[in-house]
C-alpha cells in the first residue's frame, strides 16, 4: 500500500501535458530549500571556524589560567610556593612564572629614531619546568631561540607584524624603554633603558599578538624592571582541558585563598566569544528564514497541485482511497521536496566549505577580524540541527494542503472544472 501512495505522489510531482508551469514551481520550491540549507551550512561553519581559530590563536600565547597577587605593587613574591600549590590541583599539567610589562621599542634609522609600543613577556626557559603556552613550549624546545647572543645583550623575540612595521631583522638591536622601573634624581623621573638583540621572530596568526608582543627571558625581564629573582608578575597555568579552565581556576582559588586573583582565559575573553556566539545565532536565524520562505513555496506548490488534480483526487476517493491515504500522498509529495532539497543543500554546503577551507579563496583584513582568511570548521552537531530543522519545517508545510485535499468530497471533486 505504501508503494501506491509513493507512486501517486511521484506522478503528481511530474509535469503532465499542459502542466509545465506546475513542474517549474515544484523545482523552484526545491531550489529554495537547497539554497537555504547551503547558506546555513556554510555560514554556520564559518562562524564556528572563527570561534575555533580565535580560540587556538589565543591559547597559543595565553595561559589557560592566570594567577596574580593582590596589592599595589603588581608583583607576586614567593612564586615558587604558588607554583607548588597549583601543581597539586587536579587537572593542572603545568605552571610557570612570567613577567609582563608595557614597554616602548626604540630603533635607530637613517631618518632618526622612532618608538613602537609593545607588551614585553618574560618567560621561564627552564627545561625542567612545564610549558604553560605553545609559545613557551617552542622557546623551551629551541624552536624559537632566546639564547644569549655573542654580543652579550639580552635576547628578544619579536612578533612578525611588529618586525615588519619596524623593519627589524634577526641580529638587529632594539632599545627597550620601561616605565615601571623609574629612577629619580635632581632632574626628575627617568625610565629604565636597556638594549636588546633580536634573536628571531614569531607568527601566531593573531594580528594583535604578532604586532604587539615581544618575548625575553624571565631573568632579563626581571633585571629590566629592577625586581628580585623571587618576584614576578604572576603565574601561568596550563590545564588538561582548556574548556575546564574556569572550574579548575575555582579550585586553585580555593587552595590559594583570597590574596590572589585567579582568572581563566574563558573569563578574560568572555566578551569576545559571547559576541561571536550571538552573531552565530543571529546569522543562523536570519538565514533560516530562507528555508521558511522555501516552505511557503512548498505550501503554494501543493495548493496548486490540489487545485489542478481535484478531479483525480475525487476519482481516487470514489475508488475507495481513504482520507488518510490522500493525506499521505500529499505529505509524501511535500516531504520529497524537503528531504531532497535538504540533502542536496547539505552536500553543496559541505563541498563549498571544503573548497573555502582548502584553498582559502576569501581573504579578510586581519587587523579587523584577527585572521587573514575566512576560517571554516564543520561540526556534525551543527549540520544535524540544520538538517533536522529543514526537514521538520518542510514536513509542517505539507500539513495544510494535504488536509485540504483529504477533505474533498468525491462527487464535488469529480464535477470540478
C-alpha positions as CSV (number, residue, x, y, z in Angstrom):
1,X,0.0,0.0,0.0
2,X,2.9,2.3,0.8
3,X,4.2,1.9,-2.8
4,X,0.8,3.0,-4.1
5,X,1.0,6.3,-2.1
6,X,4.5,7.0,-3.3
7,X,3.6,6.1,-6.9
8,X,0.8,8.6,-6.9
9,X,2.9,11.3,-5.1
10,X,5.7,10.8,-7.7
11,X,3.2,11.1,-10.5
12,X,1.9,14.4,-9.1
13,X,5.4,15.7,-8.8
14,X,6.0,15.3,-12.5
15,X,4.6,17.6,-15.1
16,X,1.9,16.1,-17.3
17,X,0.7,17.6,-20.6
18,X,-0.1,21.4,-20.2
19,X,1.4,21.3,-16.7
20,X,4.8,22.7,-17.4
21,X,4.3,25.7,-15.1
22,X,3.3,23.4,-12.2
23,X,6.6,21.5,-12.6
24,X,8.6,24.7,-12.7
25,X,7.0,25.8,-9.4
26,X,7.9,22.5,-7.9
27,X,11.5,22.9,-8.9
28,X,11.5,26.5,-7.6
29,X,10.4,25.2,-4.2
30,X,13.1,22.6,-4.3
31,X,15.7,25.1,-5.2
32,X,14.6,27.4,-2.4
33,X,15.3,24.6,0.1
34,X,18.6,23.8,-1.5
35,X,19.8,27.4,-1.4
36,X,18.6,27.9,2.2
37,X,20.3,24.8,3.6
38,X,23.5,25.5,1.6
39,X,23.7,29.1,3.0
40,X,23.0,27.8,6.6
41,X,25.7,25.1,6.4
42,X,28.4,27.5,5.0
43,X,27.6,30.4,7.3
44,X,27.4,28.4,10.5
45,X,30.6,26.6,9.5
46,X,32.3,29.9,9.0
47,X,31.1,31.2,12.4
48,X,32.3,28.0,14.1
49,X,35.6,28.2,12.3
50,X,36.1,31.8,13.5
51,X,35.5,30.7,17.1
52,X,37.9,27.8,16.9
53,X,40.5,29.7,15.1
54,X,40.4,32.6,17.6
55,X,40.4,30.1,20.5
56,X,43.5,28.3,19.1
57,X,45.4,31.6,18.5
58,X,44.5,33.0,21.9
59,X,45.6,29.8,23.7
60,X,48.9,29.7,21.8
61,X,50.1,32.8,23.7
62,X,47.8,32.9,26.7
63,X,47.9,30.5,29.7
64,X,44.7,28.6,30.5
65,X,44.6,30.2,33.9
66,X,46.5,33.3,35.1
67,X,47.2,34.0,38.8
68,X,48.0,37.4,40.1
69,X,48.7,38.6,43.6
70,X,46.6,41.4,45.1
71,X,48.4,44.6,46.1
72,X,49.5,47.9,44.8
73,X,53.0,46.7,43.8
74,X,51.5,44.5,41.0
75,X,54.1,41.8,41.9
76,X,54.0,38.3,43.2
77,X,56.5,37.2,45.8
78,X,57.2,33.7,46.8
79,X,56.0,32.4,43.4
80,X,57.7,29.1,43.9
81,X,55.3,28.3,46.7
82,X,52.4,29.3,44.5
83,X,53.6,27.0,41.7
84,X,53.9,24.0,44.1
85,X,50.4,24.6,45.4
86,X,48.9,25.0,41.9
87,X,50.6,21.8,40.6
88,X,48.8,19.8,43.3
89,X,45.4,20.8,42.0
90,X,43.7,18.1,39.8
91,X,43.6,19.0,36.2
92,X,46.7,21.2,36.2
93,X,49.5,19.9,33.9
94,X,51.9,22.8,34.1
95,X,52.6,26.1,35.9
96,X,55.4,28.7,35.5
97,X,56.1,32.3,36.5
98,X,56.1,35.2,34.0
99,X,56.8,38.9,33.9
100,X,54.5,41.1,31.9
101,X,55.0,44.9,31.3
102,X,54.3,47.5,28.7
103,X,57.4,49.0,27.0
104,X,58.5,51.1,24.1
105,X,60.8,49.8,21.5
106,X,63.2,52.3,20.0
107,X,65.0,51.7,16.8
108,X,67.6,53.9,15.2
109,X,67.2,54.6,11.5
110,X,68.7,57.0,8.9
111,X,65.7,59.2,9.3
112,X,66.1,59.4,13.1
113,X,64.7,57.4,16.0
114,X,61.1,56.2,16.4
115,X,59.4,54.1,19.1
116,X,56.7,51.5,19.0
117,X,54.6,50.3,22.0
118,X,54.7,46.6,22.8
119,X,53.9,44.0,25.5
120,X,57.1,42.5,26.9
121,X,56.8,39.0,28.3
122,X,59.5,37.5,30.4
123,X,59.2,33.7,30.2
124,X,61.0,30.9,32.0
125,X,63.3,28.9,29.8
126,X,63.9,26.3,32.5
127,X,63.7,23.0,30.5
128,X,62.6,21.2,33.7
129,X,59.5,23.3,34.1
130,X,56.4,22.5,32.1
131,X,55.4,25.0,29.3
132,X,52.2,26.8,30.0
133,X,51.6,28.1,26.5
134,X,52.5,27.0,23.0
135,X,54.9,29.9,22.7
136,X,56.7,28.8,25.9
137,X,56.9,25.2,24.5
138,X,58.6,26.4,21.3
139,X,61.0,28.5,23.4
140,X,61.9,25.7,25.7
141,X,62.4,23.2,22.9
142,X,64.5,25.7,21.0
143,X,62.2,26.2,18.0
144,X,62.3,29.9,18.9
145,X,65.6,30.9,20.3
146,X,66.1,33.0,23.4
147,X,69.8,32.1,23.8
148,X,72.0,34.9,24.7
149,X,73.8,36.2,21.6
150,X,77.6,36.6,21.2
151,X,77.1,40.3,21.8
152,X,76.1,39.6,25.4
153,X,73.0,41.6,25.0
154,X,69.7,40.2,26.4
155,X,67.8,38.2,23.7
156,X,64.4,39.2,22.3
157,X,61.8,37.5,20.1
158,X,59.6,40.0,18.1
159,X,56.2,39.4,16.5
160,X,56.4,39.2,12.7
161,X,53.9,42.1,12.2
162,X,55.9,44.3,14.6
163,X,59.2,43.3,13.0
164,X,57.8,44.2,9.5
165,X,56.5,47.5,10.8
166,X,59.8,48.5,12.4
167,X,61.9,46.9,9.7
168,X,64.0,44.9,12.1
169,X,65.6,41.5,11.5
170,X,67.4,38.8,13.4
171,X,70.6,40.3,14.8
172,X,69.3,43.9,15.0
173,X,69.4,45.9,18.2
174,X,66.3,47.4,19.8
175,X,66.4,49.8,22.8
176,X,63.7,48.9,25.3
177,X,62.3,51.7,27.4
178,X,60.4,50.5,30.6
179,X,58.3,52.9,32.6
180,X,57.9,50.6,35.6
181,X,61.4,51.0,36.9
182,X,61.6,54.8,37.1
183,X,64.7,56.4,38.5
184,X,64.6,59.7,40.4
185,X,67.3,62.3,40.6
186,X,67.5,66.1,40.7
187,X,66.4,66.2,37.0
188,X,63.2,64.3,37.7
189,X,62.0,60.8,36.7
190,X,63.9,58.6,34.3
191,X,62.8,55.3,32.7
192,X,64.9,52.2,32.6
193,X,66.6,51.9,29.2
194,X,68.2,48.6,28.1
195,X,69.4,47.5,24.6
196,X,68.2,44.0,23.4
197,X,69.2,42.0,20.5
198,X,66.6,40.4,18.2
199,X,67.2,36.6,18.1
200,X,64.2,35.7,16.0
201,X,60.6,36.5,15.0
202,X,57.4,34.5,15.6
203,X,54.0,34.3,13.9
204,X,50.9,33.2,15.8
205,X,48.4,34.2,13.1
206,X,46.7,36.6,15.6
207,X,47.2,40.1,14.3
208,X,47.0,41.7,17.8
209,X,49.7,39.4,19.1
210,X,52.0,39.5,16.1
211,X,52.0,43.3,16.1
212,X,52.2,43.9,19.8
213,X,54.1,41.1,21.7
214,X,57.8,40.6,22.3
215,X,59.5,37.9,24.5
216,X,62.6,37.7,26.5
217,X,63.9,35.5,29.3
218,X,62.4,35.8,32.8
219,X,65.8,36.9,34.3
220,X,66.3,39.6,31.7
221,X,62.8,40.9,32.2
222,X,63.3,41.0,36.0
223,X,66.6,42.9,35.5
224,X,64.9,45.4,33.2
225,X,62.2,46.1,35.8
226,X,64.6,46.0,38.7
227,X,62.8,43.3,40.7
228,X,64.3,40.4,42.6
229,X,64.5,36.8,41.4
230,X,61.7,35.7,43.7
231,X,59.4,38.4,42.3
232,X,57.3,38.0,39.2
233,X,54.2,39.5,37.6
234,X,52.2,36.3,38.0
235,X,52.0,32.6,37.4
236,X,50.6,31.0,34.3
237,X,48.8,27.6,34.4
238,X,48.1,25.0,31.8
239,X,45.2,22.6,32.3
240,X,44.5,19.2,30.8
241,X,41.3,20.6,29.2
242,X,41.1,24.3,28.2
243,X,37.3,24.2,28.4
244,X,37.5,23.3,32.1
245,X,39.8,26.2,32.9
246,X,37.2,28.1,34.8
247,X,36.3,25.2,37.1
248,X,40.0,24.4,37.7
249,X,40.6,28.1,38.3
250,X,38.0,28.0,41.1
251,X,39.8,25.0,42.7
252,X,43.1,27.0,42.5
253,X,41.4,30.0,44.1
254,X,40.2,27.8,47.0
255,X,43.7,26.5,47.5
256,X,45.5,29.9,47.4
257,X,42.9,32.0,49.3
258,X,41.7,35.5,48.7
259,X,45.1,37.1,48.5
260,X,45.3,36.0,44.9
261,X,43.3,36.8,41.8
262,X,42.7,33.7,39.6
263,X,41.2,34.2,36.1
264,X,40.7,31.8,33.3
265,X,41.2,32.5,29.6
266,X,37.4,32.0,29.2
267,X,36.7,34.8,31.6
268,X,39.3,37.1,30.1
269,X,37.9,36.7,26.6
270,X,34.2,36.3,27.6
271,X,33.0,39.4,25.8
272,X,34.7,38.4,22.5
273,X,33.3,34.8,22.5
274,X,29.9,36.0,23.7
275,X,29.7,38.4,20.7
276,X,30.7,35.6,18.3
277,X,28.2,33.3,19.8
278,X,25.4,35.9,19.5
279,X,26.5,36.7,15.9
280,X,26.4,33.0,15.0
281,X,22.9,32.7,16.5
282,X,21.6,35.8,14.7
283,X,23.1,34.8,11.4
284,X,21.6,31.3,11.7
285,X,18.1,32.7,12.5
286,X,18.3,35.2,9.6
287,X,19.4,32.6,7.1
288,X,16.9,30.1,8.4
289,X,14.2,32.4,7.0
290,X,15.3,31.3,3.6
291,X,14.2,27.8,4.5
292,X,11.0,29.2,5.9
293,X,10.3,31.0,2.6
294,X,11.1,27.8,0.7
295,X,8.5,26.1,3.0
296,X,5.9,28.6,1.9
297,X,6.8,27.7,-1.7
298,X,6.1,24.1,-0.8
299,X,2.7,25.1,0.5
300,X,1.8,27.1,-2.6
301,X,3.0,24.2,-4.8
302,X,0.9,21.7,-3.0
303,X,-2.1,24.0,-3.1
304,X,-1.8,24.3,-6.8
305,X,-1.4,20.6,-7.2
306,X,-4.6,20.1,-5.2
307,X,-6.4,22.6,-7.4
308,X,-5.0,21.1,-10.6
309,X,-5.7,17.4,-9.6
310,X,-9.0,17.9,-7.9
311,X,-10.9,15.6,-10.3
312,X,-8.2,12.9,-10.0
313,X,-8.5,13.1,-6.2
314,X,-12.2,12.7,-6.5
315,X,-11.8,9.6,-8.7
316,X,-9.3,8.1,-6.2
317,X,-11.7,8.6,-3.3
318,X,-14.5,7.2,-5.3
319,X,-12.4,4.1,-6.0
320,X,-12.0,3.6,-2.2
321,X,-9.0,5.6,-1.2
322,X,-9.5,7.0,2.3
323,X,-8.9,10.5,3.6
324,X,-5.8,9.1,5.3
325,X,-4.5,7.8,2.0
326,X,-4.9,11.2,0.3
327,X,-3.3,12.9,3.3
328,X,-0.2,10.5,2.9
329,X,0.0,11.2,-0.8
330,X,0.4,14.9,-0.4
331,X,2.6,14.7,2.7
332,X,4.9,12.4,0.7
333,X,5.0,14.9,-2.2
334,X,6.0,17.8,0.1
335,X,8.3,15.7,2.1
336,X,10.1,14.6,-1.1
337,X,10.8,18.3,-1.8
338,X,12.0,18.9,1.7
339,X,14.2,15.8,2.1
340,X,15.8,16.0,-1.4
341,X,16.3,19.8,-1.1
342,X,17.9,19.3,2.4
343,X,20.2,16.5,1.3
344,X,21.3,18.4,-1.9
345,X,21.8,21.6,0.1
346,X,23.8,19.9,2.7
347,X,26.1,18.3,0.1
348,X,26.6,21.6,-1.7
349,X,27.2,23.3,1.6
350,X,29.8,20.8,2.7
351,X,31.6,20.9,-0.7
352,X,31.7,24.7,-0.6
353,X,33.1,24.5,3.0
354,X,35.8,22.1,1.8
355,X,36.8,24.5,-1.0
356,X,36.8,27.5,1.3
357,X,38.9,25.7,3.8
358,X,41.3,24.0,1.4
359,X,42.1,26.9,-0.9
360,X,41.5,29.9,1.4
361,X,39.9,31.8,-1.6
362,X,38.4,34.6,0.5
363,X,40.9,36.8,2.2
364,X,39.8,39.2,5.0
365,X,41.5,42.1,6.8
366,X,43.4,40.6,9.7
367,X,43.6,43.9,11.6
368,X,39.8,43.8,11.9
369,X,38.9,40.1,12.2
370,X,42.2,38.8,13.8
371,X,42.6,36.3,11.0
372,X,43.8,36.7,7.4
373,X,41.4,34.3,5.7
374,X,37.8,33.0,6.1
375,X,38.1,30.2,8.6
376,X,35.8,27.2,8.2
377,X,35.0,24.4,10.7
378,X,32.2,21.9,10.1
379,X,30.6,20.5,13.2
380,X,28.5,17.4,12.9
381,X,26.1,18.7,15.6
382,X,25.5,21.9,13.7
383,X,24.9,20.1,10.4
384,X,22.5,17.7,12.2
385,X,20.5,20.6,13.6
386,X,20.2,22.3,10.2
387,X,19.1,19.1,8.5
388,X,16.6,18.3,11.2
389,X,15.1,21.8,11.3
390,X,14.9,21.9,7.5
391,X,13.1,18.5,7.2
392,X,10.8,19.4,10.1
393,X,9.7,22.7,8.6
394,X,9.2,21.1,5.2
395,X,7.0,18.4,6.7
396,X,4.9,21.0,8.6
397,X,4.4,22.9,5.4
398,X,2.7,19.9,3.8
399,X,0.0,19.5,6.5
400,X,-2.4,22.3,5.5
401,X,-2.7,21.5,1.7
402,X,-2.7,17.7,2.4
403,X,-5.5,18.2,4.9
404,X,-7.5,20.3,2.4
405,X,-7.0,17.6,-0.3
406,X,-8.2,14.9,2.1
407,X,-11.5,16.8,2.9
408,X,-12.6,16.9,-0.8
409,X,-15.9,15.1,-1.4
410,X,-15.7,12.6,-4.3
411,X,-18.8,13.9,-6.1
412,X,-17.9,17.6,-5.9
413,X,-14.3,16.8,-6.8
414,X,-15.2,14.8,-9.9
415,X,-17.6,17.6,-11.1
416,X,-14.8,20.2,-10.6
417,X,-13.9,22.0,-13.8
